[in-house]
C-alpha cells in the first residue's frame, strides 16, 4: 500500500514538473511539486526504517 502511494506521488510530481512545458493546459503548480516530492521522500525513508 505504501509503495502505491509513493508511485502515485511520484507520477503526480512528474506531471507537475514536466507537464506545463509539454501541455500548456496543465497549470504550473509551484510549491505543490516540492511538497509532493518531500512527502514521497518521507514515505520512502519511513518504509526503509520499518524493515
Residue pairs with C-beta under 8 A, 6 or more apart in sequence:
2 43
2 46
2 47
3 47
5 43
6 40
6 43
6 44
6 47
9 36
9 37
9 39
9 40
9 43
10 40
12 36
13 33
13 36
13 37
13 40
15 26
16 26
16 29
16 32
16 33
16 36
17 33
19 26
20 26
20 27
20 28
